[in-house]
Amino acid sequence: MTVTAAQTATTNVAAHPAASAAPDLETLALARSILPEVEALQARGREALLAVVAPKGKPEAALIEEHQHAAHALSWLATYVDRCARWSPGPNVWTAKASSLRWSG
């Protein structure tokens, strides 16, 4: 199995001793460098999950239940994508507002 830079970096970001505090400059640079790759991974995961839980266009409760591990995995990934986005501000910055994401760039 080939480990991508995003997988390695996501693990490193998650293992950062001060994950809830402001990251150091090295971690910020790493988050910025992997953001496009992890965003693409999240988009592919979302499409794959929707294909199995919403085959007719609307998510079905029974299918979500059946594929709950995949749904939880996507939620977990979304958390890391969000953290990388917060740590790598650029011209297009996403910020959390309540339970939704709001464009602020």
Secondary structure as GFF3:
##gff-version 3
##sequence-region A 1 105
A	DSSP	alpha_helix	5	14	.	.	.	ID=ss1
A	DSSP	alpha_helix	25	53	.	.	.	ID=ss2
A	DSSP	alpha_helix	61	66	.	.	.	ID=ss3
A	DSSP	alpha_helix	68	87	.	.	.	ID=ss4
A	DSSP	beta_strand	94	97	.	.	.	ID=ss5
A	DSSP	beta_strand	100	103	.	.	.	ID=ss6
###
